[in-house]
Amino acid sequence: MKELGLEILNKIYEYGYIGYIIGGYTRDYLLGNDTTDIDITTNATPMEIKNIFPDVYMMHESYGSVRINYKNVRFDITTFRKEEDYIDHRHPNSITYVNDLKTDLLRRDFTINTICMDKDGNIIDILNAKEDLNNHILKTIIDADTSFKIDALRILRAIRFAAILSFKLSTDIEKAIINNKSLLKEISFNRKKEELDKIFGSTHAKEGIKLLKKFNLDQELDLTSMDRVKDYSDIVGIWAMINPNKYQFTSSEKDLINKINIVYTMNNLDNYVLYKYGLYVNLLAGINKGIKKKDILKKYDELKIKSRDEIDISVKEMCDLLKKKPGSFIGKIYDELEKLILSGIIQNKKENICHFIKEKQKGNEIK
């Protein structure tokens, strides 16, 4: 990835402009962390970028941002700019393109995200951010209170970087989070979810949630049950525990979240609950309730059947046995067989099942 990024920079230079790799890639490169997402900043305008590269998507041209597809890899490129007159604690009302890298860096969020790499792979550190990187501390570029008033989403970004990078928050940032956390209510749920997804989906979700709770951000984020989270291994499991009613999810995510919350009220070591809702859902609910993972796995492995297909009689065999055409009675018999087999009352053998069905037929219970 680095080589492709440097190729892009050299191509920009060939056309008479300057450019740098900036932000997360350079930061993680210096920390020795694997990363593949490269952002580029340049004095070339979006239209000038379009003249250099053939495959350009004018993503946010009004904000000086474009996306290019270079050798089948996506790169975001942003023009050096100055931002003014912020509205809604998130977006600048106006931007001005500039020709100066330092001016562009001063509009950004945290010092550690301002370290650049030039076309030859050299590190450019205008704001002495490497010192903060080496000290594992997160600082804003301007005073934190002003920074968070400009863009309240930076509060969640601060939590994310501190958790994922195992960095300390500066005293300035901690005070600013407390003073400005109510501004999070003015940020869209989609943008908040993007940041929370990165926290919950990381291997440092536990640390991220600890910080969210430390600063009592649950009310501002409309998350009502953060204390229910005990298992930090699965992003959907975390979302299910914190009752995210106002956040948007895909239909499959909603279905999974609903099922997790349903089985949270049940016995996750019960044979029928394990069978009906499956191992994954019961693990996510059960571990958050304090049930040991090994106990749930053991009970699931011991199930006599794990799906209806494993019941030792087919629909055709059942119809032949009863001398009936297929009908709603089939589902009812299977429902009963599932419970009886799982509870051990009937063995999952054709002869035992056929005997049970014949007895039901004798008693006129099959209609």
ChimeraX attribute file (.defattr): number of C-alpha atoms within 10 A of each C-alpha:
attribute: neighborCount
match mode: 1-to-1
recipient: residues
	/A:1	12
	/A:2	17
	/A:3	11
	/A:4	14
	/A:5	23
	/A:6	20
	/A:7	15
	/A:8	22
	/A:9	24
	/A:10	19
	/A:11	17
	/A:12	22
	/A:13	15
	/A:14	11
	/A:15	13
	/A:16	10
	/A:17	17
	/A:18	19
	/A:19	26
	/A:20	29
	/A:21	27
	/A:22	24
	/A:23	23
	/A:24	19
	/A:25	24
	/A:26	26
	/A:27	22
	/A:28	17
	/A:29	13
	/A:30	14
	/A:31	14
	/A:32	9
	/A:33	11
	/A:34	9
	/A:35	14
	/A:36	12
	/A:37	16
	/A:38	20
	/A:39	19
	/A:40	23
	/A:41	24
	/A:42	27
	/A:43	23
	/A:44	25
	/A:45	21
	/A:46	25
	/A:47	13
	/A:48	14
	/A:49	25
	/A:50	17
	/A:51	12
	/A:52	16
	/A:53	14
	/A:54	11
	/A:55	15
	/A:56	21
	/A:57	15
	/A:58	16
	/A:59	15
	/A:60	12
	/A:61	15
	/A:62	11
	/A:63	19
	/A:64	22
	/A:65	20
	/A:66	22
	/A:67	22
	/A:68	21
	/A:69	14
	/A:70	16
	/A:71	8
	/A:72	8
	/A:73	13
	/A:74	14
	/A:75	18
	/A:76	17
	/A:77	26
	/A:78	23
	/A:79	26
	/A:80	25
	/A:81	25
	/A:82	19
	/A:83	18
	/A:84	14
	/A:85	10
	/A:86	15
	/A:87	13
	/A:88	14
	/A:89	17
	/A:90	19
	/A:91	15
	/A:92	16
	/A:93	12
	/A:94	13
	/A:95	16
	/A:96	12
	/A:97	17
	/A:98	17
	/A:99	16
	/A:100	13
	/A:101	20
	/A:102	15
	/A:103	15
	/A:104	21
	/A:105	24
	/A:106	18
	/A:107	18
	/A:108	17
	/A:109	22
	/A:110	23
	/A:111	26
	/A:112	29
	/A:113	22
	/A:114	29
	/A:115	25
	/A:116	25
	/A:117	24
	/A:118	17
	/A:119	20
	/A:120	12
	/A:121	15
	/A:122	10
	/A:123	17
	/A:124	18
	/A:125	16
	/A:126	14
	/A:127	15
	/A:128	13
	/A:129	22
	/A:130	21
	/A:131	13
	/A:132	15
	/A:133	21
	/A:134	11
	/A:135	11
	/A:136	17
	/A:137	19
	/A:138	26
	/A:139	22
	/A:140	23
	/A:141	19
	/A:142	15
	/A:143	12
	/A:144	24
	/A:145	19
	/A:146	13
	/A:147	21
	/A:148	27
	/A:149	21
	/A:150	21
	/A:151	20
	/A:152	25
	/A:153	21
	/A:154	21
	/A:155	26
	/A:156	24
	/A:157	18
	/A:158	24
	/A:159	27
	/A:160	27
	/A:161	20
	/A:162	21
	/A:163	23
	/A:164	17
	/A:165	16
	/A:166	15
	/A:167	18
	/A:168	18
	/A:169	19
	/A:170	15
	/A:171	12
	/A:172	14
	/A:173	22
	/A:174	17
	/A:175	14
	/A:176	19
	/A:177	24
	/A:178	14
	/A:179	13
	/A:180	16
	/A:181	21
	/A:182	14
	/A:183	19
	/A:184	24
	/A:185	14
	/A:186	13
	/A:187	17
	/A:188	12
	/A:189	15
	/A:190	13
	/A:191	11
	/A:192	17
	/A:193	18
	/A:194	11
	/A:195	18
	/A:196	23
	/A:197	17
	/A:198	18
	/A:199	24
	/A:200	24
	/A:201	16
	/A:202	19
	/A:203	15
	/A:204	19
	/A:205	24
	/A:206	19
	/A:207	20
	/A:208	25
	/A:209	23
	/A:210	15
	/A:211	18
	/A:212	19
	/A:213	14
	/A:214	10
	/A:215	14
	/A:216	14
	/A:217	20
	/A:218	16
	/A:219	13
	/A:220	14
	/A:221	21
	/A:222	17
	/A:223	17
	/A:224	14
	/A:225	14
	/A:226	18
	/A:227	12
	/A:228	15
	/A:229	20
	/A:230	18
	/A:231	20
	/A:232	21
	/A:233	16
	/A:234	14
	/A:235	17
	/A:236	19
	/A:237	26
	/A:238	26
	/A:239	23
	/A:240	25
	/A:241	24
	/A:242	17
	/A:243	18
	/A:244	18
	/A:245	12
	/A:246	11
	/A:247	15
	/A:248	12
	/A:249	16
	/A:250	8
	/A:251	9
	/A:252	9
	/A:253	15
	/A:254	15
	/A:255	11
	/A:256	18
	/A:257	23
	/A:258	15
	/A:259	17
	/A:260	23
	/A:261	18
	/A:262	14
	/A:263	20
	/A:264	21
	/A:265	11
	/A:266	14
	/A:267	15
	/A:268	27
	/A:269	18
	/A:270	16
	/A:271	20
	/A:272	20
	/A:273	17
	/A:274	24
	/A:275	20
	/A:276	15
	/A:277	16
	/A:278	16
	/A:279	18
	/A:280	14
	/A:281	22
	/A:282	30
	/A:283	26
	/A:284	28
	/A:285	30
	/A:286	25
	/A:287	21
	/A:288	21
	/A:289	16
	/A:290	10
	/A:291	15
	/A:292	12
	/A:293	14
	/A:294	11
	/A:295	15
	/A:296	19
	/A:297	16
	/A:298	11
	/A:299	15
	/A:300	23
	/A:301	12
	/A:302	11
	/A:303	18
	/A:304	18
	/A:305	18
	/A:306	20
	/A:307	12
	/A:308	15
	/A:309	9
	/A:310	12
	/A:311	19
	/A:312	16
	/A:313	17
	/A:314	14
	/A:315	13
	/A:316	13
	/A:317	13
	/A:318	18
	/A:319	15
	/A:320	12
	/A:321	12
	/A:322	14
	/A:323	10
	/A:324	12
	/A:325	12
	/A:326	13
	/A:327	10
	/A:328	9
	/A:329	15
	/A:330	16
	/A:331	12
	/A:332	12
	/A:333	16
	/A:334	15
	/A:335	12
	/A:336	10
	/A:337	21
	/A:338	23
	/A:339	16
	/A:340	15
	/A:341	20
	/A:342	20
	/A:343	15
	/A:344	12
	/A:345	10
	/A:346	15
	/A:347	17
	/A:348	20
	/A:349	12
	/A:350	14
	/A:351	12
	/A:352	12
	/A:353	19
	/A:354	17
	/A:355	11
	/A:356	14
	/A:357	19
	/A:358	15
	/A:359	13
	/A:360	13
	/A:361	13
	/A:362	9
	/A:363	9
	/A:364	9
	/A:365	12
	/A:366	16
	/A:367	10
